[in-house]
Amino acid sequence: MISDEQLDKYRLEGTKLRVIRDSEEANDVKGYVMAWNDTTVMIKKQNRRVLKLDRNYLYQPLSEERKAGPWVE
């Protein structure tokens, strides 16, 4: 699970993130952190839609190479 400190850093710096939800790259969500609570993170996509995503997903800056999630052996 991503920490509050890391989410706050991404929000303050305006870092565009990739949220990896499964092994398919096409299912990644790309956007900016808006808010979060104990279980979810709100991500604002480029088309201005806001998604509420689980904090257990893998969050990483879009500038980094895509990492494999915990579902890949």
ZAMAR-884154 format. One line per 8 residues: for each residue x, y, z of N, C-alpha, C, O, CB. Coordinates in Angstrom, 3 decimals, m for minus. Glycine has a CB too. Example, Ala and Ser with C-alpha at 12.3 -4.5 7.8 and 13.67 -1.06 7.14 Angstrom:
13.190,m5.690,7.800,12.300,m4.500,7.800,13.200,m3.300,7.800,14.236,m3.319,8.465,11.308,m4.473,9.046  12.850,m2.250,7.080,13.670,m1.060,7.140,12.900,0.030,7.870,13.409,1.138,8.039,14.084,m0.598,5.725
***
This chain:
0.847,m1.175,0.000,0.000,0.000,0.000,0.896,1.242,0.000,1.898,1.291,0.714,m0.966,m0.004,1.227  0.538,2.222,m0.787,1.312,3.453,m0.885,1.106,4.293,0.379,0.008,4.337,0.933,0.908,4.256,m2.150  2.159,4.948,0.819,2.105,5.717,2.067,1.488,7.099,1.855,1.465,7.624,0.741,3.509,5.863,2.657  0.989,7.672,2.949,0.458,9.035,2.912,1.534,10.026,2.486,1.256,10.961,1.734,m0.108,9.428,4.282  2.751,9.829,2.959,3.852,10.734,2.639,4.162,10.714,1.141,4.400,11.761,0.539,5.104,10.355,3.445  4.158,9.528,0.545,4.441,9.418,m0.883,3.325,10.054,m1.706,3.597,10.756,m2.680,4.622,7.946,m1.282  2.068,9.814,m1.320,0.947,10.432,m2.023,1.001,11.951,m1.920,0.737,12.653,m2.897,m0.378,9.917,m1.466  1.343,12.460,m0.735,1.428,13.900,m0.542,2.546,14.491,m1.396,2.392,15.574,m1.960,1.655,14.230,0.937
3.658,13.790,m1.490,4.777,14.245,m2.329,4.345,14.318,m3.795,4.599,15.315,m4.470,6.000,13.296,m2.174  3.695,13.267,m4.280,3.221,13.270,m5.670,2.220,14.399,m5.917,2.255,15.038,m6.969,2.579,11.919,m6.016  1.333,14.645,m4.959,0.323,15.694,m5.105,0.974,17.069,m5.143,0.657,17.882,m6.012,m0.697,15.623,m3.960  1.875,17.336,m4.214,2.517,18.645,m4.136,3.422,18.938,m5.339,3.494,20.075,m5.803,3.322,18.740,m2.861  4.102,17.918,m5.833,4.997,18.089,m6.977,4.256,18.047,m8.304,4.825,18.397,m9.338,6.067,17.023,m6.960  3.000,17.624,m8.295,2.232,17.519,m9.537,2.751,16.422,m10.442,2.731,16.565,m11.665,2.254,18.833,m10.275  3.213,15.335,m9.862,3.772,14.216,m10.621,2.661,13.408,m11.276,1.711,12.983,m10.619,4.620,13.313,m9.711  2.797,13.203,m12.585,1.838,12.352,m13.289,2.190,10.906,m13.000,3.335,10.486,m13.168,1.840,12.634,m14.829
1.186,10.143,m12.559,1.401,8.767,m12.141,0.810,7.762,m13.100,m0.080,8.060,m13.896,0.829,8.554,m10.784  1.342,6.555,m12.992,0.768,5.377,m13.634,0.280,4.489,m12.495,1.037,4.173,m11.577,1.819,4.624,m14.577  m0.990,4.088,m12.561,m1.547,3.180,m11.563,m1.702,1.828,m12.244,m2.498,1.670,m13.169,m2.925,3.707,m10.985  m0.932,0.857,m11.772,m0.921,m0.472,m12.374,m1.911,m1.337,m11.608,m1.706,m1.642,m10.433,0.517,m1.102,m12.357  m2.991,m1.731,m12.288,m4.056,m2.491,m11.637,m3.981,m3.983,m11.910,m4.467,m4.782,m11.110,m5.389,m1.975,m12.079  m3.378,m4.372,m13.031,m3.220,m5.790,m13.370,m2.072,m5.926,m14.358,m1.344,m4.962,m14.595,m4.539,m6.385,m13.964  m1.902,m7.087,m14.927,m0.756,m7.337,m15.808,m0.891,m6.683,m17.187,0.096,m6.588,m17.916,m0.568,m8.823,m15.980  m2.081,m6.234,m17.552,m2.300,m5.605,m18.858,m1.968,m4.119,m18.814,m2.582,m3.366,m18.058,m3.752,m5.804,m19.313
m1.003,m3.697,m19.618,m0.606,m2.281,m19.646,m1.748,m1.388,m20.120,m1.829,m0.228,m19.719,0.613,m2.087,m20.554  m2.616,m1.905,m20.955,m3.754,m1.126,m21.456,m4.734,m0.741,m20.351,m5.520,0.191,m20.520,m4.484,m1.912,m22.529  m4.696,m1.445,m19.228,m5.596,m1.159,m18.109,m5.006,m0.184,m17.094,m5.642,0.114,m16.083,m5.960,m2.441,m17.412  m3.805,0.313,m17.348,m3.191,1.283,m16.444,m3.978,2.588,m16.477,m4.529,2.969,m17.509,m1.712,1.532,m16.825  m4.021,3.264,m15.335,m4.644,4.581,m15.236,m3.521,5.595,m15.105,m2.599,5.405,m14.311,m5.647,4.669,m14.022  m3.593,6.680,m15.883,m2.570,7.725,m15.842,m3.227,9.027,m15.421,m4.236,9.439,m15.993,m1.859,7.881,m17.221  m2.646,9.672,m14.417,m3.211,10.922,m13.952,m2.498,11.452,m12.726,m1.400,11.012,m12.383,m4.667,10.750,m13.656  m3.150,12.419,m12.064,m2.570,13.132,m10.933,m3.343,12.843,m9.657,m4.563,12.678,m9.688,m2.543,14.636,m11.205
m2.627,12.780,m8.522,m3.259,12.552,m7.223,m4.032,13.804,m6.825,m3.501,14.914,m6.870,m2.200,12.185,m6.136  m5.285,13.616,m6.438,m6.099,14.724,m5.937,m6.302,14.618,m4.435,m6.106,15.595,m3.712,m7.452,14.759,m6.646  m6.693,13.447,m3.960,m6.998,13.236,m2.544,m6.920,11.749,m2.247,m6.842,10.922,m3.156,m8.405,13.803,m2.174  m6.942,11.423,m0.966,m6.920,10.018,m0.558,m7.452,9.884,0.856,m7.529,10.850,1.616,m5.493,9.437,m0.654  m7.819,8.638,1.185,m8.184,8.296,2.558,m7.513,6.966,2.889,m6.548,6.583,2.227,m9.752,8.214,2.741  m8.001,6.266,3.891,m7.345,5.028,4.324,m7.385,3.910,3.289,m6.510,3.044,3.292,m7.978,4.544,5.586  m8.379,3.908,2.406,m8.543,2.787,1.484,m8.506,3.166,0.005,m8.299,2.289,m0.834,m9.826,2.108,1.772  m8.697,4.438,m0.346,m8.784,4.829,m1.751,m7.940,6.054,m2.068,m7.556,6.815,m1.180,m10.221,5.096,m2.122
m7.661,6.227,m3.357,m6.951,7.396,m3.874,m7.776,7.938,m5.035,m8.247,7.175,m5.878,m5.474,7.037,m4.328  m7.952,9.260,m5.078,m8.660,9.888,m6.192,m7.621,10.393,m7.185,m6.743,11.182,m6.837,m9.588,11.055,m5.700  m7.735,9.926,m8.426,m6.817,10.273,m9.502,m7.576,11.071,m10.554,m8.643,10.657,m11.008,m6.173,9.001,m10.124  m7.014,12.228,m10.943,m7.611,13.046,m11.998,m6.895,12.735,m13.299,m5.691,12.957,m13.434,m7.525,14.571,m11.661  m7.665,12.213,m14.264,m7.105,11.865,m15.563,m7.002,13.112,m16.438,m7.537,14.166,m16.094,m7.964,10.787,m16.256  m6.310,12.983,m17.571,m6.113,14.120,m18.469,m7.436,14.638,m19.028,m7.564,15.830,m19.306,m5.185,13.730,m19.613  m8.420,13.755,m19.196,m9.717,14.184,m19.721,m10.605,14.769,m18.617,m11.803,14.965,m18.821,m10.429,13.006,m20.395  m10.017,15.046,m17.452,m10.654,15.678,m16.296,m11.604,14.767,m15.523,m12.259,15.219,m14.584,m11.401,16.882,m16.745
m11.687,13.518,m15.895,m12.489,12.574,m15.114,m11.705,12.183,m13.877,m10.476,12.109,m13.893,m12.866,11.315,m15.954  m12.432,11.937,m12.815,m11.807,11.552,m11.551,m12.185,10.114,m11.232,m13.359,9.745,m11.265,m12.236,12.505,m10.397  m11.178,9.310,m10.925,m11.398,7.914,m10.567,m11.010,7.691,m9.119,m10.051,8.279,m8.619,m10.601,6.976,m11.490  m11.757,6.845,m8.461,m11.461,6.448,m7.085,m10.872,5.047,m7.155,m11.563,4.093,m7.513,m12.751,6.497,m6.159  m9.584,4.925,m6.810,m8.868,3.663,m6.942,m8.388,3.151,m5.590,m8.153,3.926,m4.663,m7.688,3.823,m7.887  m8.248,1.848,m5.496,m7.780,1.203,m4.272,m6.316,1.573,m3.996,m5.518,1.675,m4.927,m7.938,m0.333,m4.377  m5.971,1.770,m2.745,m4.591,2.117,m2.381,m3.641,0.947,m2.521,m2.426,1.140,m2.483,m4.539,2.633,m0.965  m4.156,m0.263,m2.683,m3.297,m1.436,m2.807,m2.720,m1.611,m4.209,m1.845,m2.453,m4.413,m4.068,m2.668,m2.426
m3.193,m0.834,m5.173,m2.604,m0.890,m6.512,m1.188,m0.336,m6.461,m0.790,0.295,m5.482,m3.464,m0.098,m7.535  m0.430,m0.579,m7.528,0.942,m0.094,m7.621,0.940,1.294,m8.259,0.481,1.461,m9.388,1.826,m1.078,m8.441  1.453,2.288,m7.534,1.522,3.676,m8.006,2.970,4.013,m8.286,3.840,3.810,m7.439,0.913,4.668,m6.966  3.230,4.538,m9.493,4.588,4.927,m9.830,4.554,6.102,m10.793,3.594,6.256,m11.548,5.365,3.743,m10.440  5.602,6.943,m10.774,5.653,8.067,m11.725,5.634,7.556,m13.163,6.230,6.525,m13.473,6.918,8.929,m11.484  4.954,8.276,m14.021,4.841,7.891,m15.428,6.205,7.909,m16.116,6.414,7.195,m17.097,3.871,8.825,m16.161  7.133,8.721,m15.608,8.466,8.819,m16.207,9.300,7.554,m15.993,10.271,7.331,m16.716,9.201,10.015,m15.632  8.940,6.730,m15.020,9.675,5.486,m14.763,9.168,4.359,m15.662,8.029,4.382,m16.129,9.546,5.079,m13.281
10.036,3.376,m15.893,9.632,2.210,m16.669,8.596,1.419,m15.880,8.692,1.311,m14.657,10.857,1.321,m17.020  7.611,0.869,m16.574,6.518,0.130,m15.925,7.065,m1.089,m15.199,7.821,m1.880,m15.763,5.452,m0.300,m16.961  6.670,m1.227,m13.939,7.087,m2.354,m13.123,5.991,m3.410,m13.126,4.818,m3.115,m13.357,7.412,m1.902,m11.681  6.400,m4.646,m12.865,5.426,m5.723,m12.747,4.784,m5.656,m11.372,5.452,m5.349,m10.385,6.087,m7.107,m12.982  3.513,m5.936,m11.305,2.796,m5.919,m10.043,2.929,m7.224,m9.298,3.606,m8.137,m9.770,1.348,m5.612,m10.274  2.305,m7.334,m8.155,2.408,m8.540,m7.318,1.727,m9.771,m7.921,1.952,m10.888,m7.455,1.809,m8.263,m5.964  0.907,m9.582,m8.939,0.189,m10.700,m9.561,1.060,m11.433,m10.565,0.666,m12.494,m11.050,m1.077,m10.203,m10.244  2.244,m10.894,m10.895,3.150,m11.531,m11.865,4.202,m12.297,m11.092,4.817,m11.764,m10.168,3.816,m10.476,m12.821
4.408,m13.551,m11.472,5.390,m14.382,m10.774,6.719,m14.356,m11.480,7.668,m15.000,m11.032,4.897,m15.812,m10.653
***
